[in-house]
Amino acid sequence: HRADILSLVELDDYEGFFKGELAAKGYDSVYRKRPRQVSRDGCGIFWRRSQFKLQASEGLEFEDGRDAKQRVVKDRTCVIALLQSVQELGPPLVVISTHLARNPEDSAMTKLRARQLAQLVHALTQFCEAQHVPQSSPVVLMGDFNAQHFGEIRGIA
C-alpha cells in the first residue's frame, strides 16, 4: 500500500537513508532533529509529491524545564508542514509529527507531556497565523505520544 502521508519518529539516518530512499519512491519530506546532541534521531513528515506540495514548514524544540545551572533543557521536538493538494482542491492540510516525553507510567512525565502539548498548540497557532492558514484547514497530529491509554491524550488537538 502507498500512503499519501507518513510520519516517522525516532527517525535515525534521515539524510543518509530515509530521505533518498523515500524520494526515489515519490515522496518529498521535512525533518527536525531531536535537540539532544548525543541523539541522532528526530521527526519526519513524508508526502507523495504526486498528491501534495509543501507550502511551509517549521520545527519546534520543546522546552522541558531547567537544569541545575538554570539552563533550558530541550530533549524532544516536532515538525509542522503545510501541504496543499497538487490539484489545489480545498484548503491546505496542516500535518504535525512529534515524539513526546518517555515513561508513560511516570506521572511527572505525564505533566511534562502536557506542557509539551501546550507548547505545540501555541507553536501551531503561531504557524497558522503566520501562514494565513484558513480556519477550515484540517490538522493531522501524528507521532509517539507515550501515553498509556487514550484518555491521557483525548482532546489535545
C-alpha positions in Angstrom: 0.0 0.0 0.0 1.2 3.5 -0.7 0.3 6.0 1.9 0.0 9.7 0.8 1.5 11.0 4.1 3.9 9.3 6.6 5.1 10.4 10.0 8.3 8.8 11.3 9.6 9.4 14.8 12.8 8.2 16.4 14.0 8.6 12.8 17.7 7.9 12.6 19.7 8.5 9.4 17.3 10.7 7.7 19.9 12.3 5.4 21.8 9.1 4.7 19.0 6.7 4.1 15.3 7.7 4.5 15.2 11.0 2.6 16.8 9.4 -0.5 15.0 6.0 -0.3 11.6 7.6 0.0 12.4 10.3 -2.6 13.1 7.5 -5.0 9.6 6.2 -4.3 8.0 9.5 -5.0 8.0 11.2 -1.5 9.2 14.7 -0.5 9.9 15.4 3.1 10.8 17.7 6.0 12.7 16.7 9.1 13.6 18.0 12.5 16.4 16.5 14.6 16.0 16.0 18.2 17.8 18.8 20.1 19.8 16.5 22.4 23.3 16.4 20.9 24.0 12.7 21.6 20.8 11.7 19.9 20.8 11.1 16.1 17.0 10.8 15.8 14.2 13.2 15.0 10.8 13.5 13.5 10.0 13.4 9.8 7.0 14.0 7.6 6.9 12.4 4.1 4.3 13.0 1.4 3.7 11.8 -2.1 4.8 14.6 -4.4 2.1 13.5 -6.9 -0.5 14.4 -4.3 0.9 17.3 -2.3 3.3 20.2 -2.4 4.9 21.9 0.5 3.8 25.5 1.2 5.7 26.0 4.5 7.3 24.1 7.4 8.6 24.8 10.8 10.3 22.9 13.6 9.9 23.2 17.4 12.2 22.1 20.2 10.2 21.6 23.4 11.5 23.4 26.5 11.2 20.8 29.2 12.4 22.8 32.2 15.8 23.9 33.6 18.8 22.0 34.8 20.8 22.7 38.0 22.6 25.5 36.3 19.3 27.1 35.2 19.9 26.3 31.5 16.8 25.4 29.4 16.6 21.6 28.9 15.4 20.5 25.4 15.1 16.9 24.6 12.1 16.4 22.2 10.9 18.0 19.0 8.2 18.3 16.4 7.9 19.3 12.8 4.9 21.1 11.2 4.2 21.0 7.5 1.6 22.9 5.5 0.7 20.8 2.5 -1.5 21.8 -0.4 -3.0 19.2 -2.8 -1.4 19.5 -6.2 -4.9 19.8 -7.7 -5.3 22.8 -5.4 -8.6 21.4 -4.1 -9.8 22.7 -0.8 -7.8 24.3 2.0 -4.2 23.2 2.8 -3.6 20.4 5.3 -1.5 21.1 8.4 0.5 18.0 9.4 2.4 17.6 12.6 4.9 14.8 13.6 6.1 14.7 17.2 7.6 12.5 19.8 6.7 13.4 23.4 8.5 12.6 26.6 9.0 9.0 27.5 8.0 6.8 30.6 4.2 6.8 30.3 3.9 5.2 33.7 5.6 8.2 35.5 3.0 10.9 36.4 5.8 13.5 36.4 6.4 12.7 32.8 2.7 12.9 32.0 2.8 16.5 33.3 5.8 17.2 31.1 3.9 15.7 28.0 1.0 18.1 28.8 3.5 21.0 28.9 5.0 19.8 25.6 1.5 19.7 24.1 0.7 23.2 25.3 3.9 24.4 23.6 2.9 22.5 20.4 -0.6 24.1 20.3 1.0 27.5 20.8 3.5 27.0 18.0 0.8 25.6 15.8 -1.4 28.7 16.4 1.5 31.0 15.6 2.5 29.0 12.5 -1.1 29.0 11.1 -1.5 32.7 11.7 1.9 33.5 10.1 1.0 31.3 7.1 -2.6 32.7 6.9 -4.0 29.1 7.1 -7.8 29.1 6.8 -9.6 28.0 9.9 -11.3 25.3 7.7 -7.9 23.6 7.2 -7.7 20.1 8.7 -4.9 19.4 11.2 -3.4 15.9 11.4 -1.3 15.2 14.5 0.8 12.1 14.3 3.6 10.7 16.4 4.6 8.8 19.6 2.6 10.4 22.4 4.0 7.9 25.0 0.5 7.6 26.7 -0.7 4.5 28.5 -4.2 5.0 27.3 -6.3 7.2 25.0 -7.7 9.2 28.0 -4.3 10.8 28.6 -4.3 12.4 25.1 -8.0 12.8 24.4 -8.9 16.3 23.4 -5.3 17.6 23.0 -5.8 19.0 19.4 
